[in-house]
């Protein structure tokens, strides 16, 4: 990955951290050890293991695989990605997060603002 791509990734992560803080998630922070130790991009919203993606071309299935790989133990995989050429950010989660009676190996995609409502119910 080139320097421009890394910088774009850092900017996207910081943008999401700032938006989360605007919504009251004061512990949200970039995971600065993720490059060295692997892991997810945003800390402070556990049990969510949040991965951030901002690319010109969507590759949601590959990103979701990475997100689930990084969500160890009881963490909930959470992929937040930018829709190219828009200001929209989408969030993909296991369906069971929305409704515990739904299948955990299927996903649902919601708008970032809708994710905030879900996160408020789950994050301690």
VENKA-V97302 format. One record per helix or strand of 2 or more residues. SS is the DSSP state (h for helix, s for strand). FROM is the first residue (numbers start at 1). TO is the last residue. If there is no record, write none. Layout:
SS&FROM&TO + SS&FROM&TO
This chain:
h&3&22 + s&29&30 + h&34&37 + s&42&43 + s&48&53 + h&60&70 + s&76&82 + s&89&94 + h&95&98 + s&107&111 + h&112&122
